[in-house]
């Protein structure tokens, strides 16, 4: 897969640890996270840890979840991608 992935309005590329502050408002929102088993993330350090797991998943498997940014502002709007169910698979969640 080649990055970045771009549309007219969005940019998708792998996480870096610098994305923690941009993801924290999303991951700390109980409505946005209501169906996520791990629940909300409440600190930048916890967001960095989660991003580190996504980065390791990407390095090992060639896919993961990635931040979705507004192309005009650079603001992170959410995340998307593929990840092994419960981090072990063999099923892959979209």
C-alpha positions, 0 to 999 in steps of 0.5 A: 500500500502506498501512502499518503492516500488522498481524496479531494478533502482527506489525507490518510497516512500511518500514525506517528506519535505526534498524532496523540494530541489530535486523536485525544479529543476523539478517543476521549469522547464517550459517544465516539468510543461507545462500541470500542471495547477498550473504552475512552483514552483520557491522557496524551500518554495513553493515546501515544501508547495506543498509537504505538500499538497501531504502529507496531501492528502496521510494521508487522502486518502491513496494515493498521488503523490510520488517522484521517485528516482534513486536507485543508487544515491538517486536523485529525477527523478520526481514524480508519483502516484494517486491524486484526480482531482482538489484535490476534485475528485471524479475522480482520476488522474494517 
